[in-house]
Amino acid sequence: MAKTRVVLNHAGFQALLTSAEVEADVMRRAEKVAAAAGDGYEVLPNDRRRGRAGATVAASSAEAKRDEARDHKLLGALDAGRG
């Protein structure tokens, strides 16, 4: 059986992970998660020091922080970001 060799294009992966299109998709998904979690949750874009687009959804109000600690609303809202 012949061996198959795969050569990855690392520069291409890096360009894809930092592209404006991927950044927009990540932010869109994070906004959907924050909306599903309810009032008091905000989206914070991650810096690109790790070489890729990213976002964080966090409880920003005291009430949302209490709800998150008690009810884990972000975990329940995670499916909203899948589509």
C-alpha positions as a printed Julia matrix, in Angstrom:
83×3 Matrix{Float64}:
   0.0    0.0    0.0
   1.37   3.42  -0.96
   1.98   6.06   1.69
   0.12   9.32   1.37
   1.82  12.53   2.37
  -0.18  15.6    3.31
   1.5   18.99   3.31
  -0.4   21.68   5.22
  -0.41  25.28   4.1
   0.24  27.0    7.45
   0.19  30.49   5.95
  -3.21  29.71   4.43
  -4.59  28.51   7.77
  -3.28  31.64   9.47
  -4.85  33.87   6.82
  -8.18  32.06   7.22
  -8.2   32.22  11.03
  -7.54  35.96  11.03
  -9.76  36.91   8.08
 -12.54  39.46   8.37
 -15.1   36.85   7.35
 -14.18  34.49  10.19
 -14.08  37.39  12.66
 -17.59  38.45  11.57
 -18.91  34.89  11.9
 -17.43  34.48  15.38
 -18.94  37.79  16.51
 -22.34  36.89  14.98
 -22.39  33.59  16.87
 -21.32  35.24  20.12
 -24.09  37.86  19.76
 -26.63  35.05  19.31
 -25.4   33.34  22.48
 -25.56  36.61  24.45
 -29.1   37.29  23.19
 -30.22  33.78  24.13
 -28.74  34.16  27.62
 -30.8   37.3   28.25
 -30.25  40.82  29.52
 -26.97  41.68  31.2
 -24.67  39.62  28.96
 -22.15  41.26  26.64
 -19.81  40.17  23.87
 -16.13  41.04  24.14
 -13.88  40.48  21.11
 -10.65  38.67  21.94
  -7.35  40.14  20.89
  -5.5   38.35  18.13
  -2.34  37.6   20.07
  -3.06  33.88  19.75
  -3.32  34.24  15.99
  -7.05  33.71  15.49
 -10.4   35.44  15.75
 -12.37  34.95  18.95
 -14.98  36.37  21.27
 -16.08  36.02  24.87
 -19.64  36.25  26.18
 -19.72  37.39  29.81
 -22.22  38.5   32.4
 -21.8   42.25  32.8
 -24.49  43.22  35.3
 -24.73  42.12  38.92
 -28.06  40.43  38.27
 -26.68  38.51  35.29
 -23.67  37.41  37.35
 -25.99  36.06  40.05
 -28.12  34.3   37.44
 -25.03  32.81  35.81
 -23.71  31.52  39.15
 -27.06  30.01  40.05
 -28.6   28.92  36.73
 -25.64  28.65  34.29
 -27.52  30.54  31.57
 -24.51  30.74  29.24
 -24.25  26.96  29.16
 -27.91  26.73  28.23
 -27.55  29.44  25.57
 -24.55  27.83  23.88
 -26.66  26.0   21.28
 -27.86  29.36  19.93
 -24.38  29.97  18.5
 -24.25  26.76  16.48
 -26.21  27.98  13.5
